[in-house]
Amino acid sequence: MRIPMVIALIGALLIASSVHAQDYESVSIVAPVPETTVHDNNGNVSVKVAVTPALRPGDHFTLLLDGQAVASGSSRRFKLTSIDRGAHTLQVQVQAADGTILVSSQPVQFYMWEASRLFPGRAK
C-alpha cells in the first residue's frame, strides 16, 4: 500500500515542478531574419517574436540585444531605436512575473547598415 502512495506523491511533485517550464514549447525571433542586413540611417529595428502556445497572463517577453535587456512587455512586437551600425545579436526570453526565465530563443544575428559620408555613391 505504501508503494502506490509513494508513486502518486512522486508523480504529483514531477507534475508540479514541470508545469511552468512545459507550458511553452518554443519562442523565437521571426524578424529580423537571421543574418539579415537592416538598412536604416536612424538605427531603427523592428523585432517580431513568435511563441507557442500563446503568452500566459502574468508572463512577459524580455528582449536582449548583445546580451543586455533592452525591452520587455507582453507584445510580440518591439521597436528598437538608435542601434549602432555593425553586427548585433538578438535573443528573447519568456519570463514569469517573478523574473524566472521559462524559455529562451536561439540567438539571431543581424547587421545594422547606415549610409556613410565616406561612400557617397553607396547611400542610395
C-alpha positions, -999 to 999 in steps of 0.1 A, spaced: 0 0 0 29 23 5 43 19 -30 12 33 -48 12 63 -24 49 70 -30 44 67 -67 14 91 -65 35 116 -45 64 114 -69 41 119 -98 25 150 -82 59 165 -75 71 160 -110 39 175 -125 41 205 -101 77 212 -108 74 210 -146 41 228 -151 58 262 -157 85 250 -179 63 227 -200 38 254 -209 59 269 -236 71 247 -265 91 274 -282 99 311 -285 117 326 -315 126 358 -332 108 359 -366 121 393 -376 147 403 -384 156 371 -402 190 357 -391 220 372 -410 198 400 -425 212 434 -431 188 461 -418 191 494 -437 181 524 -416 201 556 -411 184 562 -377 193 527 -364 156 515 -361 150 478 -360 116 461 -358 116 429 -339 88 403 -341 85 373 -317 67 340 -320 57 319 -290 39 286 -288 15 284 -271 4 320 -266 18 340 -237 1 333 -204 -13 362 -183 14 374 -159 43 362 -181 62 386 -203 89 388 -230 124 402 -223 143 412 -254 181 411 -252 204 430 -276 240 419 -275 233 402 -242 217 432 -225 180 436 -217 166 464 -238 129 459 -238 101 439 -221 64 435 -223 36 413 -235 35 425 -271 51 402 -297 65 433 -315 93 456 -304 108 487 -320 144 494 -312 160 527 -320 194 542 -323 212 509 -329 248 514 -339 260 501 -373 276 467 -373 268 431 -362 243 425 -333 227 396 -316 190 394 -305 175 369 -281 141 368 -264 131 352 -232 97 344 -217 98 353 -180 73 347 -152 62 376 -131 89 368 -105 116 371 -132 121 333 -137 132 325 -172 107 300 -186 121 296 -221 147 314 -243 150 317 -281 181 309 -301 202 340 -307 197 357 -340 225 378 -356 217 407 -378 237 436 -393 228 473 -390 237 493 -421 238 531 -422 248 553 -450 282 568 -447 296 601 -460 328 581 -467 310 563 -495 285 589 -510 278 568 -541 265 539 -520 240 559 -500 212 553 -524 
